[in-house]
Amino acid sequence: MSQIERLSCLIIGSGPAGYTAAIYAARADMKPVMYQGLQPGGQLTTTNEVENFPGYPDGISGPEMMLQLEAQAKRFQTDIRSGFITKVDFSGPIHKCWTEDNHEIHADTIIISTGASAKYLGLESEQKYLKLGGGVSACAVCDGFFYRNQEVVIVGAGDSACEEAHYLSKLCTKVTMLVRKESFRASKIMAERVQNTPNIEILYNTETLEVLGDGQLVTGVRVINNTTNQETEIACTGFFVAIGHQPNTEIFKPFIDLDETGYIKYAQPGTSKTNVPGVFVAGDAADKTYRQAITAAGTGCMAALDAERYLAAKGH
Ligand code: NDP
């Protein structure tokens, strides 16, 4: 049987929240161990250029920024491991976690920074141009700027889609919004805002069949009206998907309070505390509102400071 490893601080997940928590925890001598998870670096590794993170006046690519954050966490001896946590038990005073190869860890403090994953339609053409960085995005605030004075298409009918469509309408000459039903899911006020924006065209009962491109860049989309079965092509250079996010919180569900959409609930607003003492959360796993690298980094800092104070109060 493998030996149980005892840690002062375990960080689960490796986006900006996790790395920032690691930098703070390591500098506070908490000897953090980080499990990077299935997508080391997190959502930013699917973003081309990050231009809105303060301190990078010329911008930086998402993957490059994550490598820099990793290097900074390592500089203070964070033990960064590839691999992921598959099971936890927070029922007792010791926080127990197991890795995918069944290694058992007992940690005084846990920082959950597992993030959220944007949902995509799952079309082959969508995934192709997403991977190429050729014009498919799930984040208007991150990538909208690259499409200024151009025409874009956005899929979705919830509050996020409305918010992102409105954001894009200020940058782009035209935004076409594809709504698969005959009405919005979004709140009335958000739906009305897009309906009243002159350069947003809403196509109801419309689904995406294929993202079109020249092999490198997106040039349009082929859509179908699901009531008439009529297919049309819409020219665009950017294709935005805003059909929701899935927080990566499933393994914590038996112990940690989640809201109805799976996001971790803060036990005390203004802190990073969850309902389990010693377990803290940072980043998108608890944030369905802001979802930015900089806000994730900020809450990562909060989680490490809260963990440090928790340990100090316990006399560690
Ligand atoms: P939602 O789950 O609310 O909405 C997802 C939307 O995507 C729905 O309109 C759904 O369509 C559509 N959709 C899902 N799958 C597909 C598909 N395969 N093809 C086409 N369309 C699809 O997600 P949001 O991210 O919009 O919002 C999540 C939560 O965050 C909500 O509670 C929301 O209120 C909140 N939020 C609040 C904001 C604010 O108040 N400022 C801003 C952003 C989010 P259908 O309706 O047909 O099912």
Residues whose N, C-alpha, C, O or C-beta is under 5 A from the ligand:
A	BS01	NDP	L121 G156 A157 G158 D159 S160 A161 E163 R180 K181 R185 A242 I243 G244 H245 K288
